[in-house]
Amino acid sequence: MRKHLNTLYITTQGAYLSKEGETVVVKIDGNIRLRVPIHTIGSVVCFGNVGCSPFLMGFCAENGVALSFLTEHGRFMAKVQGPVSGNVLLRRQQYRQADDPGVSAKVARFVLTGKIANCRTVLQRVVRDHGEKINEQEVRSAVARLTRQLEFFEQDYPLDVLRGIEGDSAHIYFNVFDHLILAQKEAFCFHERSRRPPLDNVNCLLSFIYTLLMHDVRSALEAVGLDPAVGFLHRDRPGRPGLALDLMEEFRPFIADRLALSLINLQQVQDKGFKKMESGAVVMDNDTRKKVLVTYQERKQEEITHPFLDEKMMIGMLFHVQALLMARFLRGDMDGYPPFIWK
């Protein structure tokens, strides 16, 4: 079993990363602030004005450490990658399967089943734990409607129909999402999902965590030899990691949405940590961003029993395990892809 390694997040503007022996060195204003052995790192994510020596880039590529560069506010810009890993026959099989409308619809049903089932569980948990604090009737109604949506996946609908079901399910889920916010309601009021740009504090938080999730899922797919760009539900588009978007669907409610709600409800983030720009976009300040990164990393260290494999593992291992299961399905070793369904 692959060992879950930490992600090194660099958020200090002006920081510079270099190689020193077998370690990654972080300098700020010319002073060494951190030394990290390369074998303890799974990936490095740099936010904003962060420099990196070419020797370190090559060092990371040789050791399978993903090195990604994002804007200060979390928009993906570029990634340094070494030779593509995995069996070329697996990738050729992935491409053939993605060209088959029937297989694409089949995979889409799998991933959407995981996504909608996990959305339903998020709502059910809030009803169970905080029923007296929310509009329980509305949330229970949404749970019932999502249950009916799941029944559609028992039939062989084409992709266009499946996307329509997904859109309806997302509307049902996010229509009651504001009920799940139990604290700081004035500062963290949720009306609807807004992406590019996020127009309120909650959407800003969700978008940032989705970016972190995307990075981890994409790295997991590359590690098992799959091409993150060629998806089934999300079709080919230049610059879009379609398969990574497919695979992360089942993790959005369980990891990202729950983490955002915890940060708000436990008051680990506050209104003063968000700023509205002239364009209308809402961004986080550096301290808030660091808090989110630390909490996300801590969440990945928590243990869970995998519902399909019935094995205990850290949440951070789930991305790699699901990528392996996807590879096994595409090779024909399994009849179907078992999505991660939180219970």
Buried (B, 14 or more C-beta within 10 A) or exposed (E): EEEBBBBBBBBBEEBBBBBEEEBBBBBBEEEEEBEBEBEEBBBBBBBBEBEBBEEBBEBBBEEBBBBBBBEBBBEBEEBBBBEEEBEEEBBEBBEEBBEEEEBBBBBBBBBBBBBBBBBBBBBBEBBEEBEEEBEBEEBBBBBEBBEEBBEBBEEEBEBEBBBEBBEBBBEBBBBBBBBBBBEBEEBBEBEEBBEEBBBBBBBBBBBBBBBBBBBBBBBBBBBBBBBBBBBBBBEEEEEBBBBBBBBBBBBBBBBBBBBBBEBBBEEBBBEEBBEEEEEEBBBBEBEBBBBBBEBBBEBBEEEBEBEEEEEEBBBBBBBBBBBBBBBBBBBEEEEEBBBBBBE
